[in-house]
Amino acid sequence: MLHPLDLPTVLLLHKLSFFVAALCFLYVRSQSRESVGLGFLAIGFFLVAMSSTLVSVGKAFQGLEYVLALAGNFAGLVGYSLFWIGMCRISTQARKRREWLVLLLPVSVCAGLFFSGLYVSMQVRTCVFQITAASLLFAAAYTVYTDRLIEPLPVRKALAGTIAFAAFLSALVFVGILFPDITFVSARNAFFVSIVCHFAIAVFVLALVKERAEEGLRRLADLDVLTGVHNRRSFSLRLPEQMRQGDAIVMIDIDHFKRINDGFGHLAGDEVLVRVARELSQRIRPNDSFARFGGEEFILFMPATGLEDAMSLADRARQSVSAIRHPIEDQKVVATLSMGLAVCEEKHCTPHALMKLADMALYASKASGRDRLTVYRPEDFSADSSATTRVRHAS
């Protein structure tokens, strides 16, 4: 028959769990150096593990017992503070100088214990340590959870929940010491369950780094490398299977782009492409989809817009690009746009059919002198293929 573990054994395992979790953080950091904050998580857990060691060493030295115990409290609270900094950084992937102000918390708490003389009481030291640790853990959980609005990774909820549960266990220990008659769980059981929390935190941090890396790869696969806007593949995936009445497609082409490449070089042409793409992407609405379709050609999908609004939005974008003066080799180069607009007039139509009509309108813009927007209207375009061929050759 198995006997329950005694409190000293549980505390030893509790300390070792911090060491193991810290080693996991260091391992993840060695495999993913772009994720900031992992080093702080490791140092923080190492310090928390060392805090109980200092308390144990202090018992072997009479006269230094209380001083080393206070030093252990300070090391542990600094560790939890660094854990909070690490979680903030790994959650936001940003460094903020104001985060270091949290280190004033362990300094002020331990200074208060020392100057009040309460540091000689193990009960007071433990209560102050547990409630401060719980506060820092709750703050870390809150940061991870709220940042899901900025980076909605699935593992965030699990990580935040685990940290919050570890904070809840520390709060239970605090309550159990103050009110031993009404405690819901013994300190031994609370420390034992928190061991599992430490391992779970390490696993979920590893999952967060992994999910972030995979999301980054997916994002790169959806973007055009040069311009940073969506590529043709991702644009096609974002289109609905059936267009509805009022949906609009705009095909866009930079006029005489080959002349820019031939006259100034491909690097200059790339600069023009990037600036044109940036200007157009700033003109679209939140629900619109914009992508580089290939070469110097772009495409814009405007759902539920209607002919008049689509014409107005597209032409304003065309004029804004035409107003740009690109500085190339001490010259001011103008890159104008030809556009073809097609609007779904039926109750339903396919994306491919609407794109084909917009493409015909685009070539009509080129045939008419470029730097203009042409709207596809059935009465203006011949249904036979020879007319379409003449428009393409004229461009």
C-alpha positions in Angstrom: 0.0 0.0 0.0 1.4 3.4 -1.0 1.8 6.0 1.7 1.2 9.7 1.0 4.3 11.8 0.6 5.3 13.9 3.6 5.7 17.7 3.3 9.5 17.8 3.2 9.5 15.4 0.2 6.8 17.3 -1.6 8.8 20.6 -1.1 11.9 18.9 -2.5 10.0 17.8 -5.6 8.4 21.2 -5.8 11.9 22.8 -5.9 13.1 20.3 -8.5 10.1 21.1 -10.7 11.3 24.7 -10.9 14.8 23.5 -12.0 13.3 21.2 -14.6 11.0 23.8 -16.0 13.9 26.3 -16.1 15.9 23.8 -18.1 13.0 23.4 -20.5 12.9 27.2 -21.0 16.6 27.2 -21.8 16.2 24.4 -24.3 13.4 26.2 -26.1 15.5 29.4 -26.1 18.4 27.5 -27.7 16.1 26.3 -30.5 14.2 29.6 -31.0 16.4 32.5 -30.3 14.0 35.0 -31.9 11.5 34.4 -29.0 12.4 37.0 -26.4 11.6 36.4 -22.7 12.6 32.7 -22.4 15.8 33.6 -20.6 13.9 35.6 -18.0 11.6 32.7 -17.5 14.5 30.3 -16.9 16.3 32.7 -14.5 13.1 33.4 -12.6 12.4 29.7 -12.0 16.0 29.1 -11.0 15.8 31.9 -8.4 12.5 30.5 -7.0 14.1 27.1 -6.7 17.1 28.6 -4.9 14.9 30.5 -2.4 14.0 27.3 -0.5 17.6 26.2 -0.6 18.7 29.4 1.1 16.1 28.8 3.8 17.4 25.3 4.3 21.0 26.4 4.5 20.0 29.1 7.1 18.8 26.4 9.5 22.4 25.0 9.7 23.9 28.4 10.7 22.6 29.7 14.0 22.5 33.5 14.0 22.1 33.7 10.3 18.9 31.7 10.1 16.5 34.6 9.8 18.8 36.6 7.5 19.2 33.8 5.1 15.5 33.1 5.3 14.8 36.7 4.3 17.4 36.4 1.5 15.5 33.3 0.3 12.3 35.2 0.3 14.0 38.0 -1.7 15.4 35.6 -4.2 12.1 33.9 -4.7 10.2 37.1 -5.2 12.8 38.4 -7.6 12.4 35.1 -9.5 8.6 35.6 -9.7 9.1 39.2 -10.9 11.5 38.0 -13.6 9.0 35.3 -14.5 6.4 38.1 -15.0 8.8 40.1 -17.2 9.6 36.9 -19.2 5.9 36.2 -19.7 5.2 39.8 -20.8 8.0 39.6 -23.3 7.3 36.2 -24.7 3.6 37.2 -25.0 4.1 40.5 -26.8 7.6 39.7 -28.3 8.6 43.2 -27.3 10.9 44.7 -24.7 9.7 47.5 -22.4 11.9 49.4 -20.0 9.1 50.0 -17.6 8.8 46.3 -16.9 11.9 46.5 -14.7 9.9 48.6 -12.2 8.3 45.3 -11.0 11.6 44.6 -9.2 10.7 47.4 -6.8 8.0 45.0 -5.4 10.4 42.4 -3.9 12.7 45.2 -2.7 9.9 47.0 -0.9 8.3 43.8 0.5 11.6 42.4 2.0 12.6 45.9 3.2 9.3 46.1 5.0 9.8 42.7 6.6 13.3 43.6 7.7 12.7 47.0 9.2 9.6 45.9 10.9 11.3 42.8 12.4 8.6 40.5 11.1 11.1 38.5 9.1 11.9 36.4 12.2 8.4 34.9 11.9 8.2 32.0 9.5 4.5 32.3 9.3 4.6 36.0 8.3 7.4 35.4 5.8 5.5 32.5 4.1 2.3 34.5 4.0 3.9 37.5 2.4 5.8 35.3 0.0 2.8 33.3 -1.2 0.5 36.3 -1.6 3.1 38.3 -3.5 3.9 35.3 -5.7 0.2 34.8 -6.4 -0.2 38.4 -7.4 2.7 38.2 -9.9 1.4 34.9 -11.3 -2.1 36.3 -11.7 -0.6 39.4 -13.5 1.4 37.1 -15.8 -1.7 35.1 -16.6 -3.7 38.2 -17.3 -1.1 39.5 -19.7 -0.9 36.2 -21.7 -4.7 36.0 -21.9 -5.4 39.6 -23.0 -2.7 39.5 -25.7 -4.8 36.8 -27.4 -6.7 39.7 -29.1 -3.4 40.8 -30.8 -2.1 37.3 -31.5 -4.9 34.8 -31.3 -2.9 31.6 -30.8 -5.0 28.7 -29.4 -2.4 27.8 -26.7 -2.7 31.2 -25.0 -5.9 30.2 -23.1 -4.3 27.0 -21.8 -1.1 28.8 -20.7 -2.9 31.6 -19.0 -5.2 29.2 -17.3 -2.3 27.1 -16.0 -0.5 30.2 -14.6 -3.7 31.4 -13.0 -4.2 28.0 -11.4 -0.7 28.1 -10.0 -1.5 31.6 -8.6 -4.7 30.2 -7.1 -2.7 27.4 -5.3 -0.3 30.0 -3.8 -3.3 32.0 -2.6 -4.7 28.8 -1.0 -1.5 28.3 0.9 -1.7 31.8 2.1 -5.3 31.3 3.3 -4.4 28.0 4.8 -1.7 29.6 7.0 -3.9 32.4 8.1 -7.0 30.3 8.7 -6.0 26.7 9.3 -9.4 25.7 10.5 -11.2 26.7 7.2 -8.6 25.7 4.6 -9.9 23.8 1.6 -6.6 22.0 0.8 -3.5 21.3 2.8 -0.2 23.0 2.0 1.3 19.7 1.1 -1.4 19.0 -1.5 -1.3 22.5 -2.9 2.5 22.3 -3.4 2.1 18.8 -5.0 -0.4 20.0 -7.5 1.7 23.1 -8.3 4.5 20.7 -9.4 2.2 19.6 -12.2 1.5 23.3 -13.0 5.2 24.0 -13.4 5.6 21.2 -15.9 2.5 22.3 -17.7 3.7 25.9 -18.0 6.9 24.7 -19.6 5.0 22.5 -22.1 2.6 25.3 -23.0 5.4 27.8 -23.4 7.0 25.4 -25.8 3.7 25.1 -27.6 3.4 28.9 -27.8 6.8 29.2 -29.5 5.9 26.4 -31.9 2.5 27.8 -32.8 4.0 31.3 -33.3 6.6 29.8 -35.7 4.0 27.9 -37.6 1.8 31.0 -37.9 4.8 33.0 -39.1 5.4 30.4 -41.8 1.8 30.5 -42.9 1.9 34.3 -43.0 5.0 34.2 -45.2 3.4 31.7 -47.5 0.5 34.1 -48.0 2.5 37.2 -48.7 4.4 38.4 -51.7 8.0 38.5 -50.7 8.8 41.8 -52.5 5.8 44.0 -51.8 4.6 42.5 -48.5 0.9 42.3 -49.8 -1.0 39.1 -50.3 0.1 36.9 -53.1 -2.1 35.4 -55.8 -2.5 32.1 -53.9 -3.8 33.6 -50.7 -6.0 36.0 -52.7 -7.7 33.1 -54.4 -8.3 31.4 -51.1 -9.9 34.5 -49.7 -12.4 34.8 -52.5 -15.9 33.4 -52.0 -17.0 30.4 -54.1 -19.8 32.5 -55.5 -19.8 36.2 -56.1 -22.9 38.1 -55.0 -24.6 41.0 -56.7 -22.6 44.1 -56.0 -19.2 42.4 -55.6 -16.5 44.0 -57.6 -13.1 42.9 -59.0 -10.5 45.5 -60.2 -7.5 44.4 -62.3 -4.6 46.8 -62.0 -1.5 47.2 -64.1 1.5 49.6 -63.9 1.8 51.4 -67.2 5.0 51.0 -69.2 6.7 49.2 -66.3 9.1 47.5 -68.7 10.5 50.9 -69.6 11.3 51.6 -65.9 13.1 48.2 -65.6 15.0 48.7 -68.9 15.8 52.4 -68.3 16.7 52.4 -64.6 17.3 48.7 -63.7 15.3 46.1 -61.9 16.1 47.4 -58.4 14.5 50.7 -59.3 11.6 48.8 -60.7 11.3 46.9 -57.5 11.2 50.1 -55.5 8.3 51.4 -57.7 6.4 48.1 -57.2 6.8 48.3 -53.4 5.7 51.9 -53.2 2.7 51.4 -55.5 1.6 48.3 -53.6 1.9 50.2 -50.3 -0.1 53.1 -51.6 -2.8 50.9 -52.9 -3.0 48.7 -49.8 -3.5 51.9 -47.7 -6.5 52.8 -49.8 -8.5 49.6 -49.4 -11.2 49.1 -46.8 -11.0 46.5 -44.0 -13.2 44.0 -45.8 -11.5 44.4 -49.2 -8.8 41.9 -50.4 -5.8 43.2 -52.3 -2.9 41.2 -53.8 -0.1 41.2 -56.2 -1.4 39.1 -59.1 1.9 38.7 -60.9 4.7 40.9 -62.3 3.5 44.5 -62.3 -0.2 43.5 -62.0 -2.4 43.7 -58.9 -5.9 42.7 -58.1 -8.5 44.1 -55.8 -11.8 42.5 -54.5 -14.4 44.7 -53.1 -17.4 42.8 -51.6 -20.9 44.3 -51.7 -19.8 47.6 -53.1 -21.8 48.3 -56.1 -20.8 50.0 -59.4 -20.7 53.7 -58.3 -18.8 53.2 -55.1 -16.4 50.7 -56.7 -15.7 53.2 -59.5 -15.1 56.0 -57.0 -12.8 54.0 -54.7 -10.8 52.5 -57.6 -10.3 55.9 -59.4 -9.2 57.7 -56.2 -6.6 54.9 -55.7 -5.4 55.3 -59.3 -5.1 59.1 -58.9 -3.2 58.8 -55.6 -0.6 56.5 -57.3 -0.3 58.8 -60.3 0.5 61.7 -58.0 3.6 59.9 -56.6 6.9 61.1 -57.8 9.5 58.2 -57.5 13.0 59.6 -57.0 15.3 57.4 -59.3 18.8 58.6 -60.3 18.1 62.2 -59.6 14.9 62.0 -61.7 11.2 62.1 -60.7 9.5 59.1 -62.3 5.7 58.8 -62.5 4.1 55.4 -62.5 0.5 55.5 -63.7 -2.0 52.8 -63.5 -4.5 51.2 -65.9 -7.5 49.6 -64.3 -10.3 47.3 -65.3 -13.4 47.1 -63.2 -16.1 44.4 -63.3 -19.2 44.3 -61.0 -21.3 41.2 -60.5 -24.7 42.3 -61.9 -26.4 38.9 -61.5 -27.6 37.3 -58.3 -24.6 35.0 -58.5 -21.5 34.7 -60.6 -18.2 32.9 -60.3 -14.9 34.7 -59.3 -13.2 33.4 -62.5 -15.9 34.9 -64.7 -15.7 38.2 -62.9 -11.9 38.3 -63.1 -12.1 37.6 -66.8 -14.4 40.5 -67.4 -12.2 42.8 -65.3 -9.2 41.6 -67.3 -11.0 42.6 -70.5 -11.7 46.0 -69.1 -8.1 46.4 -68.1 -6.9 45.7 -71.7 -9.5 48.2 -72.9 -7.9 50.8 -70.6 -4.5 50.0 -72.1 -5.9 50.2 -75.7 -7.5 53.6 -74.9 -4.2 55.2 -73.9 -3.6 53.9 -70.3 -3.7 55.9 -67.0 -7.5 55.3 -66.7 -10.2 53.1 -65.3 -12.5 51.2 -67.6 -15.7 49.6 -66.4 -16.9 46.4 -68.1 -20.3 47.0 -69.6 -21.7 44.2 -71.8 -22.9 46.7 -74.4 -19.3 48.1 -74.8 -17.6 44.8 -75.4 -18.2 42.5 -78.3 -19.1 38.9 -77.4 -17.0 37.4 -80.1 -13.4 36.5 -79.4 -12.0 38.5 -82.3 -13.0 41.8 -80.6 -11.2 40.7 -77.4 -8.1 39.8 -79.5 -8.1 43.3 -81.1 -8.2 44.9 -77.6 -5.3 42.8 -76.4 -3.2 43.5 -79.5 -3.9 47.2 -79.3 -2.4 47.3 -75.8 
